[in-house]
Amino acid sequence: MIRWRWFRPATVIFLALSACVATLSIDPIAQPLSYHQLADRRAFGKIPNVLDVASNLPFLVIGLMGLSHCFHRPEPHARYSWLLFFAGVSLVALGSAYYHWSPNNQRLVWDRLPMTVAFMGLFVGLLSERIDDMIERYCLLPAVVFGIGSVVYWGFSDDLRFYGLVQFGSLLLLPLVLLLYEARFTQQRLLLYALLWYAVAKLCEAFDREIFMVTGRIVSGHTLKHLFAAAAVWCIYRMLVKRVPVAGVGAAKG
């Protein structure tokens, strides 16, 4: 039991440090300008790139629903993490719509800033609920500052390494935490669905133009990315609304 108690946090810390070392060891990663050449450039009236702009609306709706839930029925654990998560999601709708109106590196900063707030809120929230409540108290603010700093650093240096660590490092570490630590709440399948939907969203983003052509220029991969990512947020929202404590499972400790 003692060995298992130390094995779990040691494994999480080792992999987190390994991700940091790997990030520092690779060459700087510049933002390809081709990223802004999105497939669907159709306009509607005076709204350019209309589907990529409009498909951000679900983030605003679900984000505000999540904030309402957190204010009216505060979560017993990691409440500030969940508040920041849904606040970030709500602001993603505005930042992403602003970016897609006229895609460029300068506008992309305002898309990515709220995304890092949402990523860090989700990451710290789940760590706190699975491992120890103290994680939120001591790690939430540094995590959010690091997330925002990764975007600011990219904005000045055109180096995506730390932003990639914030987005992909946190999401790759979460499945390990879910595997090693027992859940204190029901409805965990919705969290797994959320991770799956987000993986589908990233695939759609990678095949933006191909999906646009396969669908007969009806919808692009990037528009679908927004919708599937919003579906992931919806799963997390529903998880929080529907879940109840698991009988016999107390506060998780490292």
N, C-alpha and C positions, 0 to 999 in steps of 0.2 A: 504493500500500500504506500509506504514511504517513497519507494523508488518511483512508483507511478505518479505520486504527487509531484515530484520534482521533474519527472520526464516531460510532462505536458508543458509547463511554462518554459522549460529549457528548449524544447523543440520549437515552440513559437518564437522565442527570442532568437534562437540560432537562425531560423529561416528569415526573420525580419532583418537581422544584421547582414545575412548573406545577400539579401536583395539590395541593401544599402551599399555594400561593398561592390556588388556587380554593377550598380548604377554608376558609382564613382570610377570604376575601372574601364568603362567603355568610352569611346570618343564622343564628344558633343553631338547631339542630334538636332539638325536644323529643321525648321518647319518647311516642307516642300510647298512651293507656291501653287503646285498643281492641286493641292488640297482644296483650294478655293474654286476650282473649275468644276462645279457640281453639274450633274447631268440635266436636271430639270430647271430650265431658266424661264419658264412661262410666267407671264404677268397677267394680272387681272386688274383692269383699270390702271390706277397709279401704284398698285402693289406689285413690286418685282418679286420673282422667285416665290410665287404666291403659296404653293403647297409646302415648301420648306419653311416659310414664315408661319403659315396658319397651323401647321401640324405641331407647333409648340403650345397651342392652347390647352391641351390635356395636362401639361405640366402645371400650368397655373391653376386649373380647376382642382386637380388632385392635391397639389401642394397646399392650397387654401383649405381643402377639406381636412388634410392632415393637421394643419395648424389649429383648426377649430377643434379637432379631436383632442389635441394635446392641451389646449387651454381649458376645455370643458370637462375633460376626463384625464387629468394628468397621469402619465405613466408612473407606476411605482418605482421603476428603476430607469436610469439613464434618461430622465425626462428632458434634460437640456440638450442631450444629443439628438433626440427625436425632434425637438423643436427646431434645432439648427438644420437637421436633415430636410424637413418640410419647408423651412424658410429658403434654403438653398434651391430646392426644387422649384418653388414659386418664382424665384428670381431667375432661374434658368430659362423660364418661358420668355421673360423680357430680354435677357442677354442674348439668347439664341435667336430670337426674332430680329433683334437689332443687328446681329451679325449677318443673318441670311438676307436681310434687306440689301446689303451691299458687301459681299464677303471679301475680307482682307485681314491681314494680321492684326491691325490695330483694333478692329471690331471683334476679332476672335478672342481677344483678352477678356472682353465683357461677357462672352459666352462661357469661358472656362473658369472665371473667378467664382461664380455661384456653384458651378459643378464641383469644385474642390470642397466648398463648404458642405455640400450634400454628401460627397464621398466620405469626408472625415466625420461628419455627424453619424452616418450609418456605421462606419467602421468602429468608432469609439463606443457607440451605443451597443453594438452587438458584443464587443469585447467586454464591456461592463456587465452586461446581462449574463454572459456565459462564464466569465472568469471571476470578476470581483467588482463591486460597485465603486470602489476607490479609483478605478481606472478613469472613470469620467471626471472625478474631481481633479485629478492631477494631469490628465492627458488630453482632455478635450480642447482646452485653449491652445496648448502647444501644437496639437495636431492641426487645428484650423489655421493657425498662423503659418505653419509649415506648408499647408495646402495653398493658401493664398500666396505665400512667398514663392512657391514653385512657378506660379503663373507670372508673377512680377519678374522673377529671374528670367523666365523665357522671353518675356516682353522686351527686356533690355539686352539679353545675350543671344537670343534665337537658339537656345539650347533646351530641348524638350525632355532631357533625362529625368529631372526631378518631378516634372508634371506626370511623366509616365510612371514614375514610382508611386506617386499619390493615387493615380487612377488604377493602374493594373496591379501594383504591389499589394494594395489593400484588398482588392477583390480576389486576388489569388490566395491571400493568406486566410481569408474568411472561411473557405471550405474546410481548411485544416482545423480552425478553431471550433467549427460546428461539429467536426468529427471527434475531436478530443474531449470536448466539454459537454456535459449534460445540459439539456434545455430546462429552463425554469418555467416555460410557458408552452401551451399547446399551439397548434396551427403552424408548426415549423415547416410543414410541406409548402406553405405559401412563400416562405423565404427561399426555399429551393426553386420554386417556380420563378421567383423574381430574378434569381441568378441566371436561370435558363433564358428568360426573356431578354435579359441584358446581353447575354452572349449572342442571341439571335440578332439583337439590335446592332451589335458591332459587326457581325457578318454582313448585314444589310448595308452598313456604312462602307465596308470594304468593297462591296460589289454594287456600288451606286449606279453606275452607268449600265452594267450588264442587266440589272433588274429593270431599269427603265426601258431597255430595248426589248426584253423578254415580255414585259407587260404591254407591249405595243405603245410605249410612251404615255401610259396612263399614270403610273406612279413610279417614282425613283426609289432607289435603295435608301437614300438619305431621308426622304420623307418617312419611309417605313421604319427607319432607325428611330426617329422621334416617337412614333406610335408604339413600337415595341418597348422602348425604354420607359415610356409612360405606363405601359402595362406592367412593367417591373415595379414601378413606384406604387401602382394600384395594388399589387399583391402585398407589398409591405404595409400599406395603409389598412388593407383588409385584415392582415395578420394582427395588427395592433388592436383593431376594433373587436375582433372575434375571440382573441385568445383569453385563456384563463390560466392561473397558476397550475403547475403540475403537482399533484399531491405527493408529499414526501420529499420534495426537492427544495432545499433551502438556498440561501445565498451561496453562489458559486465562489470558491476560493481557489487560488493557484496551487 
